[in-house]
Amino acid sequence: MSEYVFHCEDCGKEFTRTLHMSDREKGSVTCPHCGSRRVGQLVTAFSAVTSKKS
């Protein structure tokens, strides 16, 4: 599962959801503030933490 950041086009608020990739691709994301389905995914940074030292 991955964490995605979305922006609602109706109320203008940002929110974060932890989803499987398949759930995100289905377009089943709704805004928790106003219930709108008009949301867009924002581009965010990604970093991985591992136990091995480089």
C-alpha positions as CSV (number, residue, x, y, z in Angstrom):
1,M,0.0,0.0,0.0
2,S,1.2,3.5,-0.7
3,E,0.3,6.9,0.6
4,Y,-1.2,9.4,-1.9
5,V,-1.9,13.1,-1.6
6,F,-5.0,14.4,-3.4
7,H,-6.5,17.9,-4.0
8,C,-10.3,18.4,-4.2
9,E,-11.4,20.5,-7.2
10,D,-14.7,21.5,-5.5
11,C,-13.7,22.6,-2.0
12,G,-9.9,23.2,-2.6
13,K,-8.7,21.1,0.3
14,E,-5.8,18.6,0.3
15,F,-6.0,15.2,1.9
16,T,-3.9,12.0,2.2
17,R,-5.1,8.4,1.6
18,T,-3.3,5.1,2.0
19,L,-4.4,2.9,-0.9
20,H,-3.5,-0.1,-3.0
21,M,-2.5,0.9,-6.5
22,S,-5.5,-0.9,-7.9
23,D,-7.9,1.2,-5.7
24,R,-6.3,4.4,-6.9
25,E,-6.6,3.4,-10.5
26,K,-10.3,2.6,-10.1
27,G,-11.0,6.3,-9.4
28,S,-12.9,5.4,-6.1
29,V,-11.3,8.3,-4.1
30,T,-13.7,10.8,-2.6
31,C,-13.0,14.0,-0.7
32,P,-13.4,13.4,3.1
33,H,-14.4,17.1,3.5
34,C,-17.2,17.5,0.9
35,G,-17.7,14.1,-0.6
36,S,-16.8,15.1,-4.1
37,R,-15.3,12.6,-6.5
38,R,-13.6,15.5,-8.5
39,V,-10.1,15.0,-7.0
40,G,-6.7,15.0,-8.5
41,Q,-3.5,13.3,-7.3
42,L,-0.7,15.7,-6.4
43,V,3.0,15.0,-7.2
44,T,4.9,14.2,-4.0
45,A,8.4,13.2,-3.1
46,F,9.2,9.5,-2.3
47,S,11.9,8.1,-0.2
48,A,12.8,4.6,0.9
49,V,14.5,3.6,4.1
50,T,16.4,0.4,4.2
51,S,18.4,-1.4,6.8
52,K,21.5,-1.7,4.6
53,K,24.2,1.0,4.6
54,S,25.4,2.2,1.3
